[in-house]
């Protein structure tokens, strides 16, 4: 397993996963971001995985965790407390993708944890194989640790 720690996040990635932690700075504040994938992540990626989803194979998974401004924790969208421990395959849909890609499916969950607001976004390379791919994704989702920043 490979461990990543920084920006108030930590995770132990399963063998074979590639992961990156970085800080998103919009000038007003810096916020944490995590990308983890079953394939090699390109150096150039958008926050929601553009540049990476185009490289995904049918058996690949991309997990994205993006932090939003802490003031957003008061918004109903982020009312859920705590990161999801696991995702349900029924939550995935081709219509939930940031950018539609043939065969792919996605799911999003918004929540707050440790006084911070987050979006968890997961892309599957093959909607038809979602049960097995969500099981892979859940290995990472369940390993994410969020600490007070």
Buried (B, 14 or more C-beta within 10 A) or exposed (E): EEEBEEBBBBBBBBEEBBBBBBEBEEEEBBBBBBBBBBBEBBEEBEBBBEEBBEBBEEBBBBBBBBBBEBEBBEEEEBEBEEBBEEBEBEBBEBEBBBEEBEEBBBBBBBBBBBEBBBBBBBBBBBBEBBEEBBEBBBBBBEBBEBEEB
